Amino acid sequence: MKICCLIENTTKDPRFVTEHGLSLYIEALGHRILFDMGQSGNFIGNAEKMGIDLEKVDIAVLSHGHYDHGGGLRQFLRINTQAMVYVSRFAFGAHYSYSRKNIGLDPSLQREKRLVFVGDTYSLGEGMELTSCAGYPQVSPIHDSGMIVLLGKMESPESFRHEQYLVLEEKGKRVVFTGCSHKGVLNIASWLSPDVLVGGFHFKDIHPEGSGRSILENAANRLSVRNCQYYTCHCTGEKAYAFLKERMGDQLHSLSTGETVVLE
């Protein structure tokens, strides 16, 4: 399995454009898969620099309904004429940050004919599944970071029911892809028991110098006892990553724009 980071917040190579967002290209199980599309079309130029032809992508997945993961959807649909795009049926909800900034998707995209709105579980083919883990018991609290969703005219704390995870099983490895882990990386690891977990952990607002230290200590301890390798990026946060890395060692890896990981 090959995993290429088309865009996220950082890079080690100045040739690549970065932004607050995420897009991954995956080759697995005979498919070319796009997981998220960043907040703009910048991931497309980065893909070209990496020698990746996005016109050949045959499956696309949107992890959840936030602009920094689906903002480049329209641009992808322009350059790729074949791939269906699998999104949660709740992805186009009215999502807002703690400051009441609209962080949702362009609602006009709902009319695109290649969008497939899926429920809590959906098979993409042998060894490929989408799941929202809806109804699974929490092993760790979900922190909504003050985000809200409008249900009709009523404000409600985010439940992140629009977040889904891609599970790929190849050569005896169970690999789970998450966009932001809004439902909690500890929950996701417990629910899906991956051999490899790839994506953002959403620890960017949890600071190891203050009250967040105990949260990060707990996360490091509970993640490290699992027989799992972690590749993280985007919303994990550089300070949180450094804190976790010091405790988790070779079990935790960063994944930045322009990098490729090959899982044997």
C-alpha positions as CSV (number, residue, x, y, z in Angstrom):
1,M,0.0,0.0,0.0
2,K,1.3,3.4,-0.9
3,I,0.1,6.6,0.8
4,C,1.1,10.0,-0.5
5,C,0.4,13.2,1.3
6,L,-0.8,15.7,-1.3
7,I,-1.4,18.5,1.1
8,E,-1.4,19.3,4.8
9,N,-0.1,22.1,7.0
10,T,3.6,21.5,6.7
11,T,6.3,20.4,4.3
12,K,10.0,19.5,4.3
13,D,10.3,20.4,0.6
14,P,9.8,24.0,-0.5
15,R,8.6,22.9,-3.9
16,F,5.2,22.0,-2.4
17,V,2.3,24.3,-1.4
18,T,0.9,23.9,2.1
19,E,-2.4,24.9,3.7
20,H,-4.5,24.1,6.7
21,G,-6.2,21.1,5.3
22,L,-5.6,17.5,4.3
23,S,-5.5,15.4,1.1
24,L,-4.1,11.9,0.8
25,Y,-3.6,9.7,-2.3
26,I,-3.7,6.0,-1.7
27,E,-2.8,3.0,-4.0
28,A,-4.3,-0.2,-2.5
29,L,-6.2,-3.2,-3.5
30,G,-5.9,-2.4,-7.2
31,H,-7.5,1.0,-6.7
32,R,-6.3,4.6,-6.8
33,I,-8.1,6.4,-3.9
34,L,-8.3,10.1,-3.0
35,F,-9.0,10.7,0.7
36,D,-10.0,14.4,1.2
37,M,-9.3,17.3,-1.1
38,G,-7.8,20.1,1.2
39,Q,-9.4,23.5,1.4
40,S,-8.5,24.5,-2.2
41,G,-7.2,23.1,-5.4
42,N,-3.6,23.3,-4.3
43,F,-3.4,19.6,-3.7
44,I,-3.7,19.1,-7.5
45,G,-0.5,21.0,-8.3
46,N,1.3,19.1,-5.5
47,A,0.1,15.8,-7.0
48,E,1.5,16.8,-10.4
49,K,4.9,17.5,-8.8
50,M,4.8,14.0,-7.2
51,G,4.0,12.4,-10.5
52,I,0.5,11.4,-9.5
53,D,-2.3,11.5,-12.1
54,L,-5.5,12.4,-10.3
55,E,-7.5,11.8,-13.5
56,K,-6.9,8.1,-12.8
57,V,-8.4,8.1,-9.3
58,D,-11.3,5.7,-9.3
59,I,-12.6,6.2,-5.7
60,A,-12.8,9.4,-3.7
61,V,-13.8,9.8,-0.1
62,L,-14.6,12.9,2.0
63,S,-13.9,12.2,5.6
64,H,-16.3,14.9,7.0
65,G,-18.1,18.1,6.1
66,H,-15.5,20.8,6.9
67,Y,-14.0,23.2,4.4
68,D,-10.4,22.2,5.0
69,H,-11.1,18.7,3.8
70,G,-13.7,19.3,1.1
71,G,-12.9,22.8,-0.2
72,G,-11.1,21.3,-3.2
73,L,-13.9,19.0,-4.2
74,R,-15.2,21.1,-7.1
75,Q,-11.7,21.3,-8.6
76,F,-11.2,17.6,-8.3
77,L,-14.5,16.9,-10.1
78,R,-13.3,19.2,-12.9
79,I,-10.1,17.2,-13.6
80,N,-11.4,13.7,-12.8
81,T,-14.4,12.5,-14.8
82,Q,-14.9,9.0,-13.4
83,A,-14.5,8.7,-9.7
84,M,-17.6,8.6,-7.5
85,V,-17.2,10.6,-4.3
86,Y,-18.4,9.0,-1.1
87,V,-19.6,11.4,1.6
88,S,-21.7,11.1,4.7
89,R,-25.4,12.0,4.4
90,F,-24.7,14.6,7.1
91,A,-21.7,16.2,5.4
92,F,-23.6,19.2,4.2
93,G,-24.9,20.2,7.6
94,A,-24.4,23.8,8.8
95,H,-21.1,23.5,10.7
96,Y,-19.6,26.4,12.6
97,S,-16.5,27.0,14.8
98,Y,-16.6,28.2,18.4
99,S,-16.4,31.8,17.0
100,R,-19.4,31.1,14.7
101,K,-17.3,31.0,11.6
102,N,-18.9,28.9,8.9
103,I,-16.5,25.9,8.4
104,G,-18.9,23.8,6.3
105,L,-18.9,22.9,2.6
106,D,-20.3,24.9,-0.3
107,P,-23.9,23.7,-0.3
108,S,-24.2,23.9,-4.1
109,L,-21.9,20.9,-4.3
110,Q,-24.8,18.7,-3.1
111,R,-26.1,18.8,-6.7
112,E,-23.1,17.1,-8.1
113,K,-24.2,13.8,-9.7
114,R,-21.1,11.9,-8.7
115,L,-21.6,12.3,-5.0
116,V,-22.8,9.2,-3.2
117,F,-24.4,9.9,0.2
118,V,-23.7,7.0,2.5
119,G,-25.0,5.9,5.9
120,D,-23.1,4.7,8.9
121,T,-21.4,1.9,7.1
122,Y,-20.7,1.4,3.4
123,S,-18.7,-1.2,1.4
124,L,-16.5,0.1,-1.3
125,G,-15.6,-3.4,-2.4
126,E,-13.6,-6.3,-1.0
127,G,-11.3,-5.1,1.8
128,M,-12.6,-1.5,1.7
129,E,-15.2,0.0,4.0
130,L,-16.4,3.3,5.2
131,T,-17.8,3.6,8.8
132,S,-18.9,6.4,11.0
133,C,-18.8,4.2,14.1
134,A,-22.2,5.6,15.0
135,G,-23.5,4.2,18.3
136,Y,-20.2,2.8,19.4
137,P,-19.6,3.2,23.1
138,Q,-17.0,5.9,24.0
139,V,-13.9,4.9,25.8
140,S,-12.8,8.5,25.9
141,P,-14.7,11.8,26.0
142,I,-15.3,13.6,22.7
143,H,-14.1,17.3,22.8
144,D,-16.3,19.4,20.5
145,S,-13.8,22.4,20.7
146,G,-16.8,24.7,20.9
147,M,-18.0,23.7,17.4
148,I,-21.7,23.8,16.7
149,V,-24.1,22.5,14.1
150,L,-27.4,24.1,13.2
151,L,-30.3,21.6,13.3
152,G,-33.1,23.6,11.7
153,K,-32.8,27.0,13.5
154,M,-31.4,25.4,16.7
155,E,-27.8,25.4,17.7
156,S,-26.4,22.1,19.0
157,P,-22.9,21.1,20.1
158,E,-21.2,19.1,17.4
159,S,-21.7,15.3,17.6
160,F,-19.5,14.9,14.4
161,R,-22.0,12.4,13.1
162,H,-20.8,13.5,9.6
163,E,-17.3,12.1,10.2
164,Q,-16.4,8.8,8.6
165,Y,-13.3,6.6,8.5
166,L,-11.9,4.6,5.6
167,V,-10.8,1.1,6.5
168,L,-8.6,-0.8,4.1
169,E,-7.4,-4.4,4.6
170,E,-4.5,-5.6,2.5
171,K,-1.8,-8.2,3.0
172,G,-2.9,-8.9,6.5
173,K,-2.8,-5.2,7.6
174,R,-5.8,-3.2,8.7
175,V,-5.2,0.4,7.8
176,V,-7.6,3.1,9.1
177,F,-7.7,6.7,7.6
178,T,-9.2,9.5,9.6
179,G,-9.4,13.2,8.6
180,C,-9.4,14.9,11.9
181,S,-10.4,12.3,14.5
182,H,-13.1,14.6,15.9
183,K,-14.7,11.7,17.6
184,G,-11.4,11.1,19.5
185,V,-8.4,9.2,18.3
186,L,-8.5,7.0,21.4
187,N,-12.1,6.0,20.5
188,I,-11.2,5.4,16.9
189,A,-8.3,3.2,17.8
190,S,-10.4,1.2,20.2
191,W,-13.4,0.9,17.8
192,L,-11.5,-0.1,14.7
193,S,-8.3,-1.9,16.1
194,P,-6.0,-0.8,13.3
195,D,-2.5,-2.1,12.6
196,V,-1.8,1.4,11.0
197,L,-3.7,4.6,11.7
198,V,-3.2,7.6,9.4
199,G,-4.6,11.1,9.8
200,G,-5.0,14.1,12.1
201,F,-5.5,13.6,15.8
202,H,-7.0,17.1,16.5
203,F,-4.7,17.9,19.4
204,K,-3.8,21.3,17.9
205,D,-5.5,23.3,20.7
206,I,-4.3,21.0,23.5
207,H,-1.1,22.5,24.9
208,P,1.4,20.3,26.8
209,E,2.6,23.3,28.8
210,G,-0.7,23.7,30.6
211,S,-3.9,21.8,31.5
212,G,-3.6,19.8,28.3
213,R,-0.6,17.9,29.5
214,S,-2.6,15.2,31.2
215,I,-4.8,14.7,28.1
216,L,-1.7,14.2,26.0
217,E,0.0,12.0,28.6
218,N,-3.1,9.8,28.6
219,A,-3.3,9.7,24.8
220,A,0.4,8.7,24.6
221,N,0.0,5.9,27.1
222,R,-3.1,4.5,25.7
223,L,-2.1,4.6,22.0
224,S,1.4,3.2,22.7
225,V,0.0,0.0,24.3
226,R,-1.6,-0.9,21.0
227,N,0.2,-2.9,18.4
228,C,-0.2,-0.1,15.9
229,Q,1.9,2.3,13.9
230,Y,0.6,5.9,13.7
231,Y,1.2,8.4,10.9
232,T,-0.2,11.8,11.8
233,C,-0.5,15.3,10.3
234,H,-2.7,18.3,9.8
235,C,-4.6,19.1,13.0
236,T,-2.5,17.2,15.5
237,G,-0.4,20.3,16.1
238,E,3.4,20.6,16.2
239,K,3.7,21.0,20.0
240,A,1.3,18.1,20.7
241,Y,3.2,15.9,18.1
242,A,6.6,16.6,19.7
243,F,5.1,15.7,23.1
244,L,3.6,12.5,21.9
245,K,6.7,11.6,19.8
246,E,9.0,11.9,22.9
247,R,6.8,9.3,24.6
248,M,5.8,7.0,21.7
249,G,9.1,6.9,19.9
250,D,9.2,4.9,16.7
251,Q,5.5,4.0,17.0
252,L,4.6,7.6,15.9
253,H,5.5,9.3,12.6
254,S,4.8,12.7,11.1
255,L,3.4,12.9,7.5
256,S,4.0,16.2,5.7
257,T,3.1,17.5,2.3
258,G,5.0,15.8,-0.5
259,E,5.9,12.7,1.6
260,T,5.1,9.1,0.6
261,V,4.8,6.1,2.9
262,V,4.9,2.5,1.6
263,L,3.4,-0.2,3.8
264,E,4.8,-3.6,3.1
